[in-house]
Amino acid sequence: MEHLTLKTDPASGATSVSNVFLDCYMPKASGEYTKVYLYLLRILQGGRQDLSVAGLADALEYTESDILRALKYWEKQRLLRLECDESNTLMGIYILQVPAPTGDTERLSVPSGEAVPEKRSYSPGELAQFAEQAEIRQLLFVCEQYMKKTLSPSEIETLLYFYDQLHFSADLIEYLVEYCVSKGSLSIHYINTVALAWAKDGIQTVSQAKERTTLYARFTFTIMKAFGINDRNPVDVELKYINKWLKEYDFTLDLVQEACSRTMARLHKPNFEYADRILQRWADQKVHNMNDVRQLDEEHQKRAARQKPAPSQPATRFSNFEQRDYNFDELEKQLTQNS
């Protein structure tokens, strides 16, 4: 690959990292993107003017695709300007002054948290701008091949939401759709559910997604097996419950398995809603491990023993005999009169 030239705005005159970048831009960016930007500043500080995408990838132990995605991200943030030749080959990187905060650049505290932006609708003009991008056209074409149909306007907006608001790369979106289809679901709602989970977990690269899906698939398979379900993948509603147990409640796998086992023992059939009530009660009672569950069980047994009524005496022919209510004074009076 051709060597790149690295330039900076002469007016910047500084080699330190801008506080505006640290306060407003870094909290929103993934760790990989931040590392690329900071490394560019470091190279500039050292006086090097020649570098390559391959060299950056080797130095940071990323793929070249990871480097290019990071550069495009910072270009969107107006912190870089990428210079390309007529064939769209990257030839130079121009580091711009960090823009001052505006209404669109909200000052964030550190850490930024896990808030995920809500999906919004795009105007016809915005959709036309997206359609002009070769990367977007290629992305939609590939997704149509995976989903084996022409995408609806709503499905297109959802995919653009991943790209534009969740800042997923085209490669990551392609893998997202491929992964969901491989699980037997062509539903855009299922794909959106998985995408939001990835965004909350800070997934930004295909390698991160593959690592997560491998672990998540193992957890999901184990939970489905605990319910006796071995012949299908979870549907959307079941997936939401599993995400809730593992993410919102932050329960370990053995706790979820225990709730499933208790559900099966009580109902003799899988029931995600019943298992959720068990886990919700455990969450309210600050359960963190199986020792906590055993302690709750012991306390429940002690309460039940205290509330249990004393056993009644066994019935005999004497105790079953209905006793009469005699008036002994009256009997005595009658006996006196008769004597």
C-alpha positions in Angstrom: 0.0 0.0 0.0 1.2 3.5 -0.7 2.8 5.5 2.1 0.7 8.2 3.6 1.6 11.8 4.5 0.5 13.1 7.9 -0.1 16.8 8.3 -1.6 19.1 10.9 -3.1 22.6 11.0 -0.2 25.0 11.7 -2.4 27.0 14.0 -2.8 24.1 16.4 0.9 24.3 17.6 0.4 21.8 20.4 1.3 18.2 20.9 -0.8 17.6 24.0 -4.3 16.1 23.8 -7.1 18.7 23.7 -9.3 18.8 26.7 -12.3 19.2 24.4 -11.3 15.9 22.8 -11.1 14.3 26.3 -14.4 15.7 27.5 -16.6 15.6 24.5 -15.2 13.2 21.9 -13.3 10.4 23.6 -16.2 9.3 25.9 -18.4 8.6 22.9 -15.8 6.7 20.9 -14.7 3.1 21.2 -11.4 2.3 22.7 -10.0 1.2 19.4 -10.9 4.4 17.7 -9.4 6.5 20.5 -6.2 4.5 20.4 -5.8 5.2 16.6 -6.4 9.0 17.1 -4.0 9.2 20.0 -1.3 7.2 18.1 -1.6 9.6 15.2 -1.0 12.5 17.6 2.0 10.7 19.0 3.5 10.1 15.5 3.0 13.7 14.7 4.8 14.7 18.0 7.7 12.5 17.0 8.1 14.4 13.7 7.4 11.4 11.5 5.7 12.4 8.2 5.5 9.0 6.5 3.3 6.1 7.6 0.9 3.6 6.1 -2.3 1.9 7.1 -0.4 -1.4 7.3 2.1 0.2 9.6 -0.6 1.6 11.9 -2.2 -1.8 12.0 1.0 -3.5 12.9 1.8 -1.0 15.6 -1.6 -1.2 17.3 -2.1 -4.9 16.5 -5.3 -4.2 14.6 -6.4 -5.2 11.1 -6.1 -2.7 8.3 -10.0 -2.6 8.2 -10.0 -1.6 11.8 -7.7 1.3 11.1 -9.7 2.5 8.1 -12.9 2.3 10.1 -11.3 4.4 12.9 -10.1 7.0 10.4 -13.5 7.3 8.8 -15.1 7.6 12.2 -12.9 10.6 13.2 -13.5 12.1 9.8 -17.2 12.0 10.5 -16.4 13.8 13.8 -14.5 16.4 11.9 -11.3 15.7 13.7 -9.6 14.4 10.6 -9.7 15.0 6.9 -8.8 12.1 4.7 -7.1 12.8 1.3 -7.8 10.3 -1.4 -6.8 10.1 -5.1 -9.1 9.7 -8.0 -9.4 5.9 -7.4 -10.5 6.6 -3.8 -7.2 5.3 -2.4 -6.2 6.9 0.9 -3.1 9.1 0.3 -3.0 11.4 3.4 -4.4 12.2 6.8 -4.9 15.8 7.9 -5.3 16.3 11.6 -7.7 19.2 12.2 -8.1 21.4 15.3 -10.6 19.8 17.7 -13.9 21.7 17.2 -15.2 23.6 20.2 -18.4 22.1 21.8 -21.6 23.0 20.1 -25.2 22.0 20.6 -24.5 18.8 18.6 -21.4 18.0 20.7 -22.7 17.4 24.2 -20.2 17.6 27.0 -20.2 14.2 28.7 -18.9 13.0 32.1 -16.4 10.2 32.2 -17.3 7.4 31.9 -20.1 8.1 29.4 -22.3 5.2 30.5 -24.1 2.8 28.3 -26.9 5.0 26.9 -28.0 3.9 23.4 -29.5 6.6 21.1 -33.1 6.0 20.1 -33.9 5.2 16.5 -35.1 8.2 14.5 -36.7 8.5 11.0 -34.6 9.9 8.1 -35.9 12.5 5.7 -36.0 11.8 2.0 -33.0 14.1 1.5 -30.9 12.2 4.2 -31.9 8.8 2.6 -30.7 10.2 -0.8 -27.4 11.2 0.7 -26.9 7.7 2.2 -27.8 6.2 -1.2 -24.9 8.1 -2.8 -22.4 6.3 -0.6 -20.9 3.2 -2.2 -20.4 1.6 1.2 -24.1 2.0 2.1 -25.3 0.6 -1.3 -23.0 -2.4 -0.9 -24.2 -2.9 2.7 -27.9 -3.0 1.7 -27.1 -5.3 -1.2 -25.3 -7.8 1.0 -28.1 -7.6 3.7 -30.7 -8.4 1.0 -28.7 -11.4 0.0 -28.6 -12.7 3.5 -32.3 -12.0 4.2 -33.3 -13.3 0.7 -35.7 -10.4 0.0 -35.9 -6.8 -1.0 -35.6 -4.6 2.1 -38.6 -2.6 3.2 -38.2 1.1 3.9 -38.4 0.4 7.7 -35.7 -2.3 7.4 -33.4 0.1 5.5 -33.9 2.8 8.2 -33.1 0.2 10.9 -29.8 -0.7 9.2 -29.0 3.0 8.7 -29.7 3.4 12.4 -27.0 0.9 13.2 -24.5 2.6 10.8 -25.3 6.3 11.6 -26.4 6.3 15.3 -24.8 3.2 16.8 -21.7 3.8 14.8 -21.4 0.2 13.6 -19.1 -0.3 10.7 -20.5 -1.8 7.5 -18.5 -5.0 8.2 -20.0 -5.2 11.7 -23.5 -4.8 10.3 -23.0 -7.5 7.7 -21.7 -9.8 10.4 -24.7 -8.9 12.6 -27.2 -9.8 9.9 -25.2 -13.0 8.9 -25.2 -14.1 12.6 -28.9 -13.5 13.1 -29.8 -15.3 9.9 -27.6 -18.2 10.9 -29.7 -18.5 14.0 -32.8 -19.0 11.9 -34.3 -15.5 12.2 -34.9 -13.1 9.3 -36.8 -10.7 11.6 -35.5 -7.2 11.7 -36.9 -6.9 15.2 -34.6 -9.8 16.3 -31.6 -8.2 14.5 -32.4 -4.9 16.2 -32.5 -6.6 19.6 -29.1 -8.2 19.1 -27.7 -4.9 17.8 -28.8 -3.0 20.9 -27.3 -5.6 23.1 -24.0 -5.2 21.2 -24.1 -1.5 21.4 -24.7 -1.6 25.2 -21.7 -3.9 25.5 -19.5 -1.6 23.5 -19.0 -4.0 20.6 -17.4 -2.1 17.7 -15.5 -4.7 15.7 -16.3 -8.0 14.1 -13.7 -9.7 16.2 -15.4 -8.4 19.4 -18.8 -9.5 18.1 -17.5 -13.0 17.3 -16.1 -13.4 20.8 -19.3 -12.3 22.3 -21.6 -14.4 20.1 -19.5 -17.5 20.9 -19.9 -17.0 24.6 -23.6 -15.9 24.3 -24.5 -18.8 22.1 -23.1 -21.2 24.7 -25.1 -19.5 27.5 -28.3 -19.4 25.4 -27.9 -23.1 24.5 -27.4 -24.0 28.2 -30.5 -22.1 29.2 -32.7 -23.6 26.5 -31.4 -27.0 27.4 -32.3 -26.4 31.1 -35.9 -25.9 29.8 -35.6 -29.2 27.8 -35.6 -27.3 24.5 -33.0 -28.8 22.2 -34.5 -28.6 18.7 -34.7 -24.8 18.0 -33.3 -21.4 18.8 -35.0 -18.9 21.1 -37.7 -16.7 19.6 -37.7 -12.9 20.1 -39.7 -13.0 23.4 -37.5 -15.7 24.9 -34.3 -13.9 23.8 -35.5 -10.7 25.6 -36.0 -12.7 28.8 -32.5 -14.3 28.4 -30.9 -10.8 27.8 -32.8 -9.5 30.8 -31.5 -12.3 33.1 -27.9 -12.1 31.9 -27.6 -8.3 31.4 -30.2 -6.4 33.4 -30.1 -8.7 36.4 -26.5 -9.6 35.8 -27.1 -13.2 37.0 -24.5 -15.9 36.6 -25.4 -18.9 34.4 -25.9 -21.3 37.3 -28.5 -19.0 38.9 -30.5 -18.8 35.6 -30.2 -22.6 35.3 -31.6 -23.1 38.8 -34.6 -20.9 38.1 -35.3 -22.9 34.9 -35.0 -26.2 36.9 -37.4 -24.9 39.5 -39.8 -23.9 36.8 -39.7 -27.4 35.2 -40.1 -29.0 38.7 -43.2 -26.9 39.4 -44.9 -26.7 36.0 -43.4 -29.7 34.2 -43.0 -27.6 31.1 -40.8 -24.6 30.0 -42.2 -21.2 31.0 -40.0 -18.1 30.6 -42.5 -15.9 32.4 -42.6 -18.1 35.5 -38.8 -18.4 35.6 -38.6 -14.6 35.2 -40.7 -14.2 38.3 -38.3 -16.3 40.3 -35.3 -14.4 39.0 -37.0 -11.0 39.6 -37.7 -12.0 43.2 -34.1 -13.0 43.6 -32.9 -9.7 42.1 -35.1 -7.8 44.6 -33.6 -9.9 47.4 -30.1 -9.0 46.3 -29.2 -12.6 45.4 -25.7 -12.9 43.9 -24.9 -16.6 44.0 -26.2 -20.1 44.9 -25.2 -19.6 48.5 -27.7 -16.7 48.7 -30.4 -18.9 47.2 -29.8 -21.7 49.7 -29.9 -19.2 52.6 -33.3 -17.9 51.3 -34.6 -21.5 51.0 -33.5 -22.2 54.7 -35.3 -19.0 55.9 -38.4 -19.9 54.0 -38.4 -23.4 55.5 -38.0 -21.9 59.0 -40.9 -19.5 58.5 -43.1 -22.3 57.1 -42.3 -24.5 60.2 -43.3 -21.7 62.6 -46.6 -21.1 60.8 -47.5 -24.8 60.6 -50.4 -25.6 63.1 -49.8 -28.1 65.9 -50.9 -31.7 64.9 -54.3 -32.6 66.3 -54.8 -35.7 68.5 -55.8 -38.9 66.7 -59.5 -39.5 66.7 -61.0 -42.3 68.9 -64.5 -43.6 69.6 -64.5 -41.5 72.8 -63.3 -38.3 71.2 -65.8 -38.8 68.4 -68.7 -39.2 70.9 -70.8 -36.1 71.1 -70.9 -35.0 74.7 -74.1 -33.7 76.2 -74.4 -30.5 78.1 -75.9 -31.6 81.4 -77.4 -29.1 84.0 -76.2 -30.8 87.2 -78.2 -28.4 89.5 -81.4 -29.2 87.7 -80.6 -32.9 87.9 -80.0 -32.7 91.6 -83.3 -30.9 92.1 -85.2 -33.6 90.2 -83.6 -36.3 92.2 -84.6 -34.6 95.5 -88.2 -34.2 94.5 -88.4 -37.9 93.5 -86.9 -39.2 96.7 
